[in-house]
Structures are given as C-alpha cells and as structure tokens.
Amino acid sequence: MAVHKKFALGRGLDALISMDEVKTEGSSSINEIELSKISVNPSQPRREFDQTALEELADSIKEIGIIQPITLRKISDDSYQIIAGERRYRASQLAGLQTITAYIRTADDENVMEMALIENIQREDLNSLEIALAYQHLIEQYNLTQERLSERVGKKRTTIANYLRLLKLPAQIQVALQNKTIDMGHARALITLNDPKLQVKVYEEILQHSYSVRKVEEIVKALNQGETIKSGKKTLATKGNKLPEEYNILKKHLSGFFNAKVQLSCTAKGKGKISIPFSNEEDLERIMEIFDSIKNK
C-alpha cells in the first residue's frame, strides 16, 4: 500500500503490528488483500459512482493511503467479495494500488445484503431511490416486515415506509429522483396525489418552473382539497373534480351576489372551500361592505 514516507516511524507500523492477520472482535480479521482477488457485491445498493469524486479519492490514497479499511467476505482461499467500501476499492484501483487493507468478516450468504445495506447507509451517500430499492430487496429476499426491517437497519418504521412509497411513483419521476433532478421532498409531496397522470403533470411543472418543495406541497394540498390550480399556462385538477349540479348552482348564485368570479371546491368527503377574488383595494372594500351589510341585517 502506498503510504507517504513522512508518516513512517522507524521501521514503520509493520514492525509493531503484523498486518498479515490482526484478529479483531468476533470472527473478523484485518488483512492486506490483493485487489485482483476482490470482486464487487452484486447486491450492493449503490449503482453509480461519481467519477470526479473517485479521482479525488484516488489522489488522496496516492498521497496518504487508505484511511479506513474496506470490509470483505471471504469466498475461498483466493477470492473475496465486498460487503462495504466499493468506492474505496474503485479509487484504489485508479490509484494503482496492488493491495488494500480490509476487514475480513465471516458472513453467510443470507446476511451479506443486509450487512452491505446497513454499512452503506451509515457510511455512504446513497440517494433516496437506491435506499428504497435496497429496502425492498431485503423485504422480498428475506420475507421481512417493515417493523422487522426497521429493527435490523436501525431506522424508524415510518422512515422505511416513506422510502418504499417512492417506488410507487411513475418511472420518469423515479429516474428524476435517482438523477437528483428533484429532491426527496418533491417526491414525497407527489406521492400523496392518487392519480399517476396528475403526479406526472405536477412533476413537469416542477421542472419547468423550478418549484421549491414548499411550493409543490402547497399545490398538492390544494389539489387534494379538490381545487383547480393554475400553473403557468396549464390548469391542474384532480380526477373527477367536477362539482355536482347543486354546487354549480350555488357557485353561480354566489358569483352573482358578490359580482365576482367565486371559486368553490369540494372533496369526495364533503370538505370544501369558497374563495372570492378581488382585483384591487377598492374591489376588496366593496366585497367587505357586502359582508357588513349582511352582518347588520
């Protein structure tokens, strides 16, 4: 392993500690392993690695070596599989190292994915969709409940549920989340819309107008209350948002009474909202006078 000479003391650490096999707690050990004997874990939740960040880490490794050992599972005498640390492994390859310091852990096949997931969530910057997919893999592969999974990975069950709900979004929104085109906050707001087509429409408006998470939450809340929303040149409305005839009659009556284009919305549960627009301060005063006249009767 390439270690800068200024860090050496006398004959170096090798004279004090044998790096061939230093036993740690349990059945793990720490070794220098040839990179050629290491393979990546096919169940690794991370799928993409930023090339620039890898090159920066490789430069750091050339200068001072590996700071934190990677974690491996021994498959045979001459082969190992990565449990955690694939980013450090790839950077070490770029740095031209022949060996890498690693913790060798005893783990049967059924625990490998779980160990990889926990270590990577704690130590790596997985995006939210990668985490969701990894959680889903664990649940399906090992027949876990959300409650049991939350215990295994040390996360609240509601947190697990929120990640898994991301997988119910339309594919193009999931891709945008994967590519960090939108934030998880945007996605979580969109989830609460029951109509996938409307989810896509709001998503397109996010891209076009660079809406903040707060703005999207406001739009979604209004749509869920049965309101019709104007966004740029588009009109957004929940499916089946057509008012019953008696409500339309009431809406027309109110519009005539206030001499304003009154908006009336109502959800399937009977909750609704009436809004009275005004064009300027004088118009507002006129409407207030109408209310005052009603109050004084």
WODA-V803647 format. One record per residue. SS is DSSP state (2 for helix, 1 for strand, 0 for the rest). PHI is phi as a letter, one per 30 degrees, with the letter a starting at -180 (999 if undefined). OMEGA is omega in degrees with one decimal (NA if undefined). Layout:
BEGIN
SS | PHI | OMEGA
SS | PHI | OMEGA
END
This chain:
BEGIN
0 | 999 | -177.6
0 | d | 177.1
0 | b | -177.5
0 | d | -173.1
2 | d | -175.4
2 | d | 178.8
2 | c | -176.7
0 | d | 175.8
0 | b | -178.0
0 | i | 178.7
0 | d | 177.2
0 | j | -176.9
2 | d | -178.0
2 | d | 180.0
2 | d | -178.2
0 | c | -177.9
0 | b | 175.9
0 | d | -179.3
0 | d | 179.8
0 | d | 180.0
0 | a | 176.1
1 | c | -175.9
1 | d | 173.8
0 | c | -176.8
0 | d | 177.9
0 | i | -176.6
0 | c | -179.8
0 | c | 174.7
1 | b | 178.6
1 | c | -173.9
1 | b | 166.4
1 | c | -174.8
1 | c | 177.1
1 | d | -179.4
2 | d | -178.3
2 | d | -178.5
2 | c | -174.5
1 | c | 174.6
1 | b | -179.3
0 | d | -179.8
0 | d | -179.5
0 | d | 178.5
0 | c | 178.4
0 | e | -178.7
0 | d | 178.9
0 | d | -179.0
0 | c | -176.8
0 | b | 179.1
0 | b | -179.6
0 | d | -174.6
2 | d | 179.8
2 | d | 179.0
2 | d | 177.4
2 | d | -180.0
2 | d | 177.3
2 | d | 177.8
2 | d | 177.9
2 | d | 177.8
2 | d | 178.6
2 | d | 179.6
2 | d | 176.5
2 | d | -175.3
2 | d | -172.3
2 | b | 178.7
0 | i | 179.7
0 | d | 178.9
0 | d | -178.1
0 | c | 179.3
0 | e | 172.9
1 | d | -179.5
1 | c | -175.9
1 | b | 171.9
1 | c | -179.5
1 | d | 179.7
1 | c | 175.9
1 | a | -178.7
0 | d | -175.6
0 | b | 178.8
1 | b | -178.4
1 | b | 178.4
1 | b | -177.0
1 | d | 171.0
1 | c | 178.3
1 | a | 177.3
0 | j | -178.7
2 | d | 179.1
2 | d | 177.8
2 | d | 177.7
2 | d | -179.7
2 | d | 179.7
2 | d | 177.9
2 | d | 174.8
2 | d | 178.3
2 | d | -178.8
2 | d | 178.1
0 | i | 178.9
0 | d | 175.6
0 | c | -179.9
1 | b | 178.0
1 | b | 177.5
1 | d | -174.8
1 | b | 168.4
1 | d | 177.6
1 | c | -176.8
1 | c | 175.2
0 | d | -178.8
0 | b | 177.8
0 | d | -173.9
2 | e | -174.9
2 | d | -179.0
2 | c | -173.6
2 | d | -178.4
2 | d | -180.0
2 | d | 179.6
2 | d | -179.8
2 | d | -179.2
2 | d | -177.8
2 | d | -178.5
2 | d | -177.4
2 | d | 176.7
2 | d | -178.5
2 | d | -171.2
2 | c | -175.0
0 | c | -179.3
0 | c | 176.8
0 | d | 174.4
0 | d | -171.0
2 | d | -179.4
2 | d | 176.6
2 | d | 178.4
2 | d | -180.0
2 | d | 179.8
2 | d | 179.3
2 | d | 175.9
2 | e | -179.4
2 | d | 178.8
2 | d | -179.7
2 | d | -179.0
2 | d | -177.8
2 | d | -175.0
2 | d | -173.0
2 | c | 174.3
0 | h | -179.1
0 | c | 169.3
0 | d | 176.7
2 | d | 179.6
2 | d | -179.5
2 | d | 178.9
2 | d | 179.8
2 | d | 176.6
2 | d | -177.0
2 | d | -173.9
2 | c | 176.3
0 | i | 178.1
0 | b | 177.2
0 | d | -179.9
2 | d | 178.7
2 | d | 177.0
2 | d | 177.0
2 | e | -177.8
2 | d | -179.7
2 | d | 177.5
2 | d | -177.4
2 | d | 179.7
2 | d | 178.3
2 | d | -177.7
2 | d | 177.8
2 | c | 178.6
0 | d | 175.1
0 | e | -173.5
2 | e | -175.9
2 | d | 176.5
2 | d | 176.2
2 | d | 178.1
2 | d | 179.1
2 | d | 177.8
2 | d | 177.0
2 | d | -178.4
0 | d | 179.4
0 | i | 172.8
0 | d | 172.4
0 | b | 179.7
0 | c | 176.8
2 | d | 178.2
2 | d | 175.1
2 | e | -176.6
2 | d | -179.0
2 | d | 176.4
2 | d | -178.5
2 | d | -178.5
2 | e | -174.9
0 | d | 172.1
0 | d | -175.6
0 | d | -176.3
0 | c | -179.8
2 | e | 179.4
2 | d | 178.2
2 | d | 175.6
2 | e | 179.9
2 | d | 179.6
2 | d | 179.0
2 | d | 176.9
2 | e | 178.6
2 | d | 177.2
2 | d | 175.8
2 | d | -179.8
2 | d | -174.9
2 | d | -173.6
2 | c | 179.5
0 | h | -178.3
0 | d | 174.7
0 | d | 177.7
2 | d | -179.6
2 | d | 179.9
2 | d | 179.6
2 | d | 177.5
2 | e | 178.8
2 | d | 179.5
2 | d | -178.0
2 | d | 178.9
2 | d | 179.4
2 | d | 179.5
2 | d | 179.3
2 | d | 176.4
0 | d | 175.8
0 | j | -178.7
0 | d | 172.9
0 | c | -173.2
1 | c | 173.2
1 | c | 178.2
1 | b | -174.6
0 | i | 178.8
0 | c | -176.7
1 | c | 173.0
1 | c | -178.4
1 | c | 179.0
0 | a | 177.6
0 | d | -178.9
0 | d | 179.9
0 | i | -176.5
0 | d | -178.5
0 | d | -177.8
0 | d | 172.9
0 | d | -174.7
2 | e | -178.8
2 | d | 177.6
2 | d | 177.6
2 | d | 177.2
2 | d | 178.4
2 | d | 179.5
2 | d | 178.9
2 | d | 179.4
2 | d | 179.5
2 | d | 179.2
2 | d | 178.3
2 | d | -177.9
2 | d | -178.0
2 | c | -176.2
0 | h | -178.9
0 | a | -178.4
0 | d | -176.9
0 | d | 175.6
1 | c | 179.2
1 | b | 178.8
1 | b | -178.1
1 | a | 178.4
0 | d | 179.2
0 | d | -179.5
0 | d | 177.1
0 | j | 177.3
0 | d | -178.8
1 | a | -177.5
1 | a | 174.8
1 | c | 177.8
1 | b | -178.4
0 | c | -178.6
0 | d | 173.5
0 | b | -172.8
0 | c | -179.9
0 | a | -176.6
2 | d | 179.9
2 | d | 179.2
2 | d | 177.5
2 | d | 179.3
2 | d | 178.7
2 | d | 179.7
2 | d | 179.3
2 | d | 177.4
2 | d | 176.6
2 | d | 177.8
2 | d | -179.6
2 | d | -179.8
2 | d | 177.8
2 | d | -178.9
2 | d | -175.0
0 | d | 179.9
0 | d | NA
END
